[in-house]
């Protein structure tokens, strides 16, 4: 028995030694990897934290894709023959532009990140614009304002198209349906306000009757009953809503609560997340400017390169039970575009050179990006996106009633706007 115990003890010691050497070997192999750490600024607490989490998820999936699928069999980026893997350092700006600025400086000065994904929102993107120039650091702005890419920042990639240009075709759709008497409720941010103003101007041009427009800061105002009561009293045929998902969903809910029986039209943030706050029964019949990827989720036949289907499948696997949101697609596309630009430019730190390579980058990863893209302008604006005009159905799905694109001439009215070489 003693001999058997001694044999078992020796075996355990030998096993431990073997495992120890194995771990040392693994650690040495892992330590030889070269890493690029970039920054991520988005709200993870505060009034739009739920939206901010989708930036995190899209970024995580893009990082995993690069580290495991690019440049097989080892994965990662190849920059001048050297292989690099990527990771990110997050910063929670709580949807406060001043904290976006503080976060930008901290990520660059403390963590030496070569570029930053974020922040989310137009005021936040504008706030960090001079800091980006001062620190000579690239950043991916998540702003739907046309003014953002016209600020002459050589370090900018704008991941969203300026949705104000969808206001005119949406106005025509309203008039075609006989919704002539209209009201507007918009968030104060330029991205959403410019869309609302474009809709209003086109409605009046086409002969619509304007009965009122309310502009609110949806980060501080949460009760829209009095606004909707006023629109109801003036017998609006349709109320146009422009803002973030939770507020515009809440606007619909409050309008129905005070007895409004008319129609709604909404910006592309009226996704399943907005319906959650509005209530499906309240949302039926709403005409929505719909993201390409959001539509393709339920209509895979419209997914031209299969990238939306691919991304949604890996999203479901990593985040089971979490509804998909277009910000996942937007972040996936923008991060992959910037990282491919690094490979093409042969640098991780020269942001102006990387941005010049972004137009070519969109071509090289065309089968991976979840928006139809024609390239990147010299202003940093991604172009070529298609959006759909859809009607919310009784089962919560979106039925396409039209397609909308932004004429390239609208985006190239600024002198520096031209496809990158």
Secondary structure, 3 states (H helix, E strand, C coil): CHHHHHHHHHHHHHHHHHHHHHHHHHHHHHHCCEEEEEEEEECCCCCCHHHHHHHHHHHHHHHHHHHHHCCCCCCCEEECCEEEEEEEEEEECCCCHHHHHHHHHHHHHHHCCCEEEEEECHHHHHHHHHHHHHHCCEEEEECCCCCHHHCCCCCEEECCCCHHHHHHHHHHHHHHCCCCEEEEEEECCHHHHHHHHHHHHHHHHCCCEEEEEEEECCCCCCCCHHHHHHHHHCCCCEEEEECCHHHHHHHHHHHHHCCCCCEEEECCCCCHHHHHHHCHHHHCCCEEEEEHHHHHHHCHHHCCCCHHHHHHHHHHHHCCCCCCCHHHHHHHHHHHHHHHHHHHHCCCCCHHHHHHCHHHHHHHCCCCCCCCCCEEECCCEEECCEEEEEEECCCCCEEEEEEEECCHHHHCCCCCCCECC
